[in-house]
């Protein structure tokens, strides 16, 4: 069949093949670059630090995969022996909570928030709490978390299916 093509059609076929090949190379390079930067999890673009003044800070992955574990690391200065942090309920309901370290002294919830109470021996030092979560499904997730007395932090994540 290639012998029956005219010289113009033969050249045009080579040109289209060259364009498709170069487009494929560029697309593969973009995907590899995005993976190295953390677009698919575990890189420079993936981890997001957020803070509400000096009182509250959180680190969490911006991108994650459904049914793959992820961690929310919350740090704050409790200012008292017993302190409570809250996470918006529509946000936390989209995850399976696998583990909270250290274990909370108690947890309660209402329609809008889930409250976790922690006890500390040193209320003047910063406390770090790790939430190990597993997303139930893919999609865009938004929520918020905060502490009793001070700020609120907005959480935004993209969970790949």
C-alpha positions in Angstrom: 0.0 0.0 0.0 2.9 2.4 0.7 4.1 1.9 -2.9 0.8 3.1 -4.2 0.9 6.4 -2.3 1.8 9.5 -4.1 5.0 11.3 -3.1 3.0 14.0 -1.3 0.8 11.5 0.6 4.0 9.5 1.6 5.7 12.7 2.9 2.5 13.8 4.7 2.2 10.4 6.4 5.8 10.7 7.7 5.2 14.3 8.9 2.0 13.2 10.8 3.9 10.3 12.4 6.7 12.7 13.4 4.2 15.1 15.0 2.5 12.3 16.9 5.8 10.9 18.1 7.0 14.3 19.4 3.7 15.0 21.1 3.9 11.7 22.8 7.4 12.4 24.0 6.3 15.8 25.4 3.3 14.3 27.1 5.4 11.6 28.7 7.9 14.2 29.9 5.1 16.3 31.5 3.7 13.2 33.3 7.2 12.2 34.6 7.9 15.8 35.7 4.5 16.0 37.5 5.2 12.7 39.3 8.7 13.8 40.4 7.3 17.1 41.7 4.7 15.3 43.7 1.5 15.8 41.7 0.7 12.1 42.3 1.8 12.1 45.9 5.1 12.1 47.8 7.0 15.1 46.4 7.6 18.9 46.7 4.2 19.8 45.4 2.4 17.2 47.5 3.0 18.3 51.1 1.1 21.5 52.2 1.9 23.4 55.4 -0.8 25.7 56.6 -1.0 27.8 59.8 -3.3 30.0 61.7 -0.8 32.4 63.4 1.5 30.8 65.9 -1.3 28.9 67.6 -2.0 26.2 65.1 -0.2 24.5 62.1 -1.0 21.5 59.9 0.9 19.5 57.3 -1.0 17.4 54.9 -0.8 16.0 51.3 -2.4 18.1 48.7 -2.7 15.1 46.3 -3.4 11.5 47.4 -5.0 8.3 46.1 -8.2 6.8 47.1 -7.8 3.8 49.6 -4.1 4.8 50.2 -3.1 6.1 53.6 -2.2 9.7 54.3 -1.3 11.7 57.4 -2.5 15.0 58.8 0.1 16.3 61.3 -1.4 19.0 63.5 0.8 21.1 65.9 -0.5 23.6 68.4 0.3 25.1 71.8 -2.5 23.9 74.1 -2.0 26.5 76.8 -3.8 24.2 79.3 -3.6 20.6 80.5 -6.6 19.5 78.5 -7.1 21.0 75.0 -9.5 20.2 72.2 -9.1 20.4 68.4 -11.9 20.0 65.9 -12.2 18.8 62.3 -15.2 19.6 60.1 -17.5 16.5 60.0 -18.2 16.6 56.3 -14.4 16.4 55.7 -13.5 13.7 58.2 -16.6 11.6 57.2 -14.9 11.0 53.7 -12.0 9.2 55.4 -11.6 6.0 57.4 -9.7 7.1 60.5 -7.1 4.4 61.0 -5.1 5.9 63.9 -4.7 9.0 66.0 -1.3 9.4 67.7 -1.2 10.1 70.6 -4.6 8.7 71.4 -7.1 11.3 72.4 -8.5 11.4 75.9 -12.0 11.7 74.4 -13.9 12.5 71.3 -17.3 14.0 70.7 -19.2 15.2 67.6 -22.1 17.3 66.6 -23.6 17.9 63.2 -20.8 20.1 61.9 -17.6 19.1 63.8 -15.8 16.2 65.4 -13.9 17.2 68.6 -10.8 15.5 69.9 -9.6 16.2 73.4 -6.0 15.6 74.4 -4.2 15.8 77.7 -0.6 17.0 78.1 1.8 17.3 81.0 3.4 20.4 79.5 0.8 22.9 78.3 3.4 25.5 77.5 5.1 23.4 74.8 3.8 22.7 71.3 2.0 19.4 70.8 1.9 17.3 67.6 -0.9 15.0 66.8 -0.9 12.7 63.8 -4.1 11.5 62.1 -3.6 8.5 59.8 -6.5 8.6 57.4 -7.6 6.5 54.3 -9.8 8.3 51.7 -12.9 6.3 50.8 -13.2 7.7 47.3 -11.6 10.1 44.8 -12.5 13.7 44.2 -12.0 17.2 45.6 -12.1 17.4 49.3 -12.5 20.5 51.3 -12.8 21.0 55.1 -11.4 22.9 58.0 -9.9 22.3 61.4 -9.3 24.5 64.4 -8.7 24.7 68.2 -10.9 26.0 70.9 -9.6 29.5 71.4 -7.9 30.4 68.1 -7.8 30.1 64.4 -9.3 27.9 61.7 -7.3 26.3 58.8 -8.9 25.4 55.5 -7.9 22.0 54.0 -8.1 21.4 50.3 -7.1 18.1 48.7 -7.4 16.3 45.4 -7.8 12.5 45.8 -7.1 10.5 42.7 -9.4 7.5 42.1 
